[in-house]
Amino acid sequence: MDVQKVANLFLIFVLIAAGISLVIGFVVAVKSTNYKKGYICTFISSVVFLLLIVSWYDKASSNIFMGTIPWILNVIAVIIVLPLYLLVARFIFKKATKGQKGTKKKITG
């Protein structure tokens, strides 16, 4: 594997993880009608995915001797974009659950 392929796979894995985290959080937010629960699920899953992907990236880049500067720039760029992604996710969940607050019926019996 060459340097560019490893860097491209890193970005692809980050995008896939972001999509999966967003879906997990959206499902939790809609099912629970609480955007905060969805946001917390998205936050936790995205951090876990990020740690796993950075761990893989570290091993893959050391096998091909990528160098320090490209590795740091790629990882820092993802870490900088993460809060923006989480902020957008929070607004999406808040908007999706806004009208659902009173629709959930309690079952007594």
C-alpha positions in Angstrom: 0.0 0.0 0.0 1.3 3.5 -0.8 1.0 6.7 1.2 -1.9 8.2 -0.7 -3.9 5.0 -0.5 -3.6 4.9 3.3 -4.5 8.6 3.6 -7.5 8.1 1.3 -8.7 5.0 3.3 -8.3 7.1 6.5 -10.7 9.7 5.1 -13.1 7.2 3.8 -13.2 5.4 7.2 -13.8 8.7 8.9 -16.7 9.6 6.6 -18.3 6.1 7.0 -17.9 6.4 10.8 -19.5 9.8 10.8 -22.5 8.4 8.8 -22.9 5.5 11.1 -22.7 7.7 14.2 -25.2 10.1 12.8 -27.7 7.3 12.0 -27.2 5.8 15.5 -27.9 9.2 17.2 -30.8 10.0 14.9 -32.5 6.7 15.7 -32.0 7.1 19.4 -33.2 10.7 19.3 -36.4 9.9 17.3 -37.2 6.8 19.4 -36.7 8.5 22.7 -38.0 11.9 21.5 -35.1 13.5 23.3 -32.4 15.1 21.1 -29.9 15.1 24.0 -29.8 11.3 24.2 -29.3 11.1 20.4 -26.5 13.7 20.7 -24.8 11.8 23.5 -25.0 8.6 21.5 -23.5 10.3 18.4 -20.8 11.9 20.5 -19.7 8.6 22.2 -19.9 6.6 19.0 -18.0 9.2 17.0 -15.2 9.4 19.6 -14.9 5.6 19.8 -14.8 5.3 16.0 -12.2 8.1 15.8 -10.0 6.3 18.3 -10.3 3.0 16.4 -9.6 4.7 13.1 -6.6 6.7 14.4 -5.2 3.5 15.9 -5.5 1.8 12.5 -4.1 4.8 10.7 -1.1 4.8 13.1 -0.3 1.2 12.4 -0.9 1.5 8.6 1.2 4.6 8.3 4.1 3.3 10.3 4.2 0.2 8.0 4.7 2.4 5.0 6.7 5.1 6.8 4.4 7.9 6.0 6.2 10.5 8.1 5.1 12.6 11.0 3.8 15.8 9.3 1.1 14.3 7.0 0.0 12.0 9.8 -0.4 14.9 12.3 -2.1 17.1 9.7 -4.7 14.4 8.8 -5.5 13.6 12.4 -5.6 17.2 13.6 -7.9 18.1 10.6 -10.3 15.4 11.7 -10.2 16.5 15.3 -10.9 20.1 14.3 -13.9 19.1 12.2 -15.4 16.8 14.9 -16.9 19.6 17.0 -18.5 21.1 13.9 -19.9 17.8 13.0 -21.3 17.3 16.5 -22.8 20.8 16.4 -24.6 20.1 13.2 -25.8 16.7 14.5 -27.2 18.5 17.6 -29.2 20.9 15.5 -30.5 18.1 13.3 -31.6 16.0 16.3 -33.2 19.1 17.9 -35.2 19.8 14.7 -36.2 16.2 14.2 -37.5 15.8 17.8 -39.1 19.2 18.1 -42.6 18.2 17.2 -42.5 14.8 18.8 -42.4 15.8 22.4 -46.1 15.2 23.1 -46.8 12.4 20.6 -45.5 9.6 22.7 -48.3 8.0 24.7 -47.8 6.4 28.1 -49.1 2.9 28.5 -50.6 2.2 31.9 -52.0 -1.1 32.9 
